[in-house]
C-alpha cells in the first residue's frame, strides 16, 4: 500500500433487552403492544500507527447508545435497527475524533 501510517479501528457492540410488564393487557393485545425495549451501546476504538516502527501516534474512542421499543414479535428487528444506528453514530463520531487527532499528529511531527 506504500502507507506511512495506518488507521486501525474496531467497533464493539453490546445490547440488552428490557421488558415492561403490562399484565392482562398484554394478553388481550396478543403481544402487539410495545412491551420490550432494546438498548444497544456501540464503541468505536481507533489508533494511528507508524507502519515501519509500530509507534502509536494516538488513540481514541467514541461511544453511542440507541434504544428501540418493540412488541414481542419484533424484538430481533428492533435490536438490529438500534445496532445499526448506534454503530453508525459511533463510527461517525469517531471520524471527527480521528480528524482532530490527525491534525495534532501533523502539527507535532511536521518537519517542513
C-alpha positions in Angstrom: 0.0 0.0 0.0 3.0 2.3 0.4 1.5 3.8 3.5 3.5 5.5 6.3 0.7 5.2 8.9 -2.4 3.1 9.3 -5.7 3.9 11.0 -6.8 0.8 12.8 -10.3 0.7 14.3 -12.8 -1.7 15.8 -16.4 -1.4 16.8 -17.6 -3.3 19.9 -21.4 -3.6 20.3 -23.3 -4.8 23.3 -27.1 -5.0 23.8 -29.7 -5.9 26.3 -33.5 -6.1 26.2 -35.8 -4.8 28.9 -39.4 -6.0 29.3 -42.2 -3.9 30.7 -45.0 -6.0 32.4 -48.4 -4.9 31.0 -50.3 -7.5 33.0 -53.6 -8.8 31.4 -53.5 -6.0 28.8 -50.6 -7.9 27.1 -52.8 -11.0 26.8 -55.7 -9.1 25.3 -53.4 -7.3 22.8 -51.9 -10.7 21.7 -48.3 -9.4 22.2 -48.7 -6.5 19.8 -48.2 -3.7 22.4 -44.6 -2.4 22.7 -43.6 -4.0 25.9 -39.9 -4.6 25.1 -37.0 -2.2 24.7 -33.7 -3.0 23.1 -30.8 -0.9 24.4 -27.6 -1.0 22.3 -24.2 0.5 23.1 -21.5 0.7 20.3 -18.0 1.8 20.9 -15.6 2.7 18.1 -11.9 2.5 19.2 -9.1 3.6 17.0 -5.4 4.2 16.8 -2.9 5.7 14.3 0.2 3.6 13.9 3.5 4.1 12.1 3.9 1.1 9.8 7.7 0.9 10.0 8.3 1.3 13.7 5.0 0.4 15.3 4.9 3.8 17.0 1.4 4.7 18.1 0.8 8.4 17.4 -2.5 8.4 19.2 -5.7 6.6 20.2 -9.3 7.4 21.0 -12.8 6.0 21.2 -16.3 7.2 20.9 -19.5 5.5 22.2 -23.1 5.8 21.1 -26.2 4.4 22.7 -29.6 3.7 21.0 -32.8 2.2 22.2 -35.7 0.9 20.3 -39.2 -0.1 21.6 -40.9 -3.2 20.1 -43.5 -5.8 20.8 -43.0 -9.5 21.5 -42.9 -10.2 17.8 -40.4 -7.6 16.7 -37.6 -7.8 19.3 -34.9 -9.1 16.9 -35.7 -6.4 14.3 -35.7 -3.7 17.0 -32.2 -4.9 18.2 -30.9 -4.9 14.6 -32.2 -1.4 13.9 -30.8 0.0 17.2 -27.5 -1.7 16.5 -27.1 -0.2 13.0 -27.9 3.3 14.3 -25.6 3.0 17.3 -22.7 1.7 15.2 -23.1 4.3 12.5 -23.2 7.1 15.1 -20.2 5.8 17.0 -18.2 5.5 13.7 -19.2 9.0 12.5 -18.3 10.5 15.9 -15.0 8.6 15.7 -14.2 10.1 12.3 -14.4 13.6 13.9 -12.1 12.4 16.7 -9.6 10.9 14.2 -9.6 14.2 12.3 -8.7 16.2 15.4 -6.1 13.5 16.4 -4.6 13.6 12.9 -4.3 17.4 12.9 -2.4 17.1 16.2 -0.1 14.5 14.8 0.7 16.6 11.8 1.3 19.7 13.9 3.7 17.8 16.2 5.6 15.8 13.6 5.6 18.0 10.5 9.3 18.6 9.6 8.7 21.3 6.8 
